[in-house]
Amino acid sequence: MTLPRDSGAFSQNDLEERADSPLTTDEAAVRVGTVLVVDDDPAFRVTMRRLLVDRAERILEAGDGHEALASVRADPPDIVFLDLMLPRMDGGEVIAAMGADPALRDIPVVIVTWSDHDARRGRGPGSAVAVLAKLTLSQRAIDAVLARVDALRP
């Protein structure tokens, strides 16, 4: 059975379809201003920093949902990479809070998760524009997400 999918969101599988084709000379890597990486695992934040260092002017980090919301409100980033399984306030609550705030709802959020179940969650106001699996995360996947977010900008 095939179910329709929200055309605004995309998943790791969509990215993997593009992963075999290298960037052409016409496709420069997209650069962004500020990125917020939200994950309770410091080692994974280091991994994300390595993947984003040549793509972002500034990389901010938060270790839980409360820190993430405080950071987003104090210094709104251009994009948020968000783990769903966070202490104190999970990623779903962060997305809901951002979606309920008119000043934050248009900030693109990319879910980065271990769980296939979480990767299949739906999308609504303020929800994720993409879902990436931590186990298969690559520079190519990050580049595809940044290009997708850049294309969605007015």
LINFENVEN-V265308 format. One record per residue. RES is the residue in three letters. SS is DSSP state (2 for helix, 1 for strand, 0 for the rest). Layout:
RES,SS / RES,SS
//
This chain:
MET,0 / THR,0 / LEU,0 / PRO,0 / ARG,0 / ASP,0 / SER,0 / GLY,0 / ALA,0 / PHE,1 / SER,0 / GLN,2 / ASN,2 / ASP,2 / LEU,2 / GLU,2 / GLU,2 / ARG,2 / ALA,2 / ASP,0 / SER,0 / PRO,0 / LEU,0 / THR,0 / THR,0 / ASP,0 / GLU,0 / ALA,0 / ALA,0 / VAL,0 / ARG,0 / VAL,1 / GLY,1 / THR,1 / VAL,1 / LEU,1 / VAL,1 / VAL,1 / ASP,0 / ASP,0 / ASP,0 / PRO,2 / ALA,2 / PHE,2 / ARG,2 / VAL,2 / THR,2 / MET,2 / ARG,2 / ARG,2 / LEU,2 / LEU,2 / VAL,0 / ASP,0 / ARG,0 / ALA,1 / GLU,1 / ARG,1 / ILE,1 / LEU,1 / GLU,1 / ALA,1 / GLY,0 / ASP,0 / GLY,2 / HIS,2 / GLU,2 / ALA,2 / LEU,2 / ALA,2 / SER,2 / VAL,2 / ARG,2 / ALA,2 / ASP,0 / PRO,0 / PRO,0 / ASP,0 / ILE,1 / VAL,1 / PHE,1 / LEU,1 / ASP,0 / LEU,0 / MET,0 / LEU,0 / PRO,0 / ARG,0 / MET,0 / ASP,0 / GLY,2 / GLY,2 / GLU,2 / VAL,2 / ILE,2 / ALA,2 / ALA,2 / MET,2 / GLY,2 / ALA,2 / ASP,0 / PRO,0 / ALA,0 / LEU,0 / ARG,0 / ASP,0 / ILE,0 / PRO,1 / VAL,1 / VAL,1 / ILE,1 / VAL,1 / THR,1 / TRP,0 / SER,0 / ASP,2 / HIS,2 / ASP,2 / ALA,2 / ARG,0 / ARG,0 / GLY,0 / ARG,0 / GLY,0 / PRO,0 / GLY,0 / SER,0 / ALA,0 / VAL,0 / ALA,1 / VAL,1 / LEU,1 / ALA,1 / LYS,2 / LEU,2 / THR,2 / LEU,0 / SER,0 / GLN,2 / ARG,2 / ALA,2 / ILE,2 / ASP,2 / ALA,2 / VAL,2 / LEU,2 / ALA,2 / ARG,2 / VAL,2 / ASP,2 / ALA,2 / LEU,2 / ARG,0 / PRO,0
//
